[in-house]
Amino acid sequence: MLTRTLWNGRTIPALGFGCWAIGGPFFAGSVPLGWGDVDDRTSIAAIHRALDLGIRFFDTASNYGAGHSEVVLGEALAGHPDAIIATKFGYVSDPATRQMTGEDYSTAYIEKSVETSLKRLRRERIDLLQLHLGGLSIADAESVFDTLGRLRKAGKIDAFGWSTDTPESAAAFAGRDGFVSIQHAMNVFDPADEMIALIERAGLTSINRSPLAMGLLTGKFDHGARLPANDVRVAGLEWLTYFKDGQVAPAFAHRLAQIRDLLQSDGRSLTQGAIAWLWARSATTLPIPGVRTPQQIEENAGALHKGPLAQDVMSEIDRLLDRDKAAA
């Protein structure tokens, strides 16, 4: 089984469990930010199945489902201290209304958010705490990471990182004691070359969000399927490139058709091939595909037994997607 060694010396399977979807619906005004309706019993069953399959890394955030994701994860992982929980802070939400109400990165807010997360997660210490505000300036982030350093010394957190897609921001803190990871967008359509180069130089862990391009790389949305109104993929948000108006963006559907057979090499499902691409891209990668059901985690975990894609397959994918032309 393919593994990764973390900042604390623990070796775990090279695959995580993304917990955004299990939080259920939440909104910014009328704009959906969740992934539609969920059943908590199914979510807990999926987490327990992940544990059965050896998965030990679970990524959530204080605002997913306005806190509900942390609550569900805490319930499911009660009695499993060996499970590693990564959570995030910075977006403020109201559990009563399921509304995201703003951003806050003040010291007082961070300290309060950590205590709230610990209570929801039923933990005495957070394994990995990540700044969720990817666009925060380096100057503003300085005080944030000073605060996280103090919380680490106090035993509230074991390590910290940043969820950002800006390599310059990540580089500014990559050498800080306790700073161990960058969570960033990465998949076969978005190779994140500059970020991966930085992470490899700095010896950090690359936590890959959107490893399945928000579901596009599962192949479930090839035939005009339309998503429900409370699914974030119907929102007209600028960063939603893979889906438009609740359907797969035609340009990405075309690109997927070009490489589908390559991703399915050696008997892999499309999902498994997309995960295997990330592992072949860098030995630092830890994909965290979102999961809602036991069946999904079973398929994801199946990729661990096949390992990374072969290098000749990787090269052919680059050729078909015109990587060299894009770089030029």
Buried (B, 14 or more C-beta within 10 A) or exposed (E): EBEBEBBEEBEBBBBBBBBBBBBBBBBBEEEBBBBBEBEBEBBBBBBBBBBEBEBBBBBBBBBBBBBBBBBBBBBBBEEEEEBBBBBBBBBBBEBEEBBBEEBBBEEEBBBEBBEBBBEBBBBEBBBBBBBBBBEBEEEEBBEBBEBBBBBBEEEBBBBBBBBBBBBEBBBBBBEBEBBBBBBBBBBBBBBBBBBBEBBEEBEBBBBBBBBBBBBBBBBEBBEEEEBEEBBBBBBEBEEBBBBBEBBBBEEBBEBBEEBBEBBBBEEBBBBBBBBBBBBBBBEBBBBBBBBBBBEBBBBBBBBBEBBBBBEEBBEBBBEEBEBEEEEE
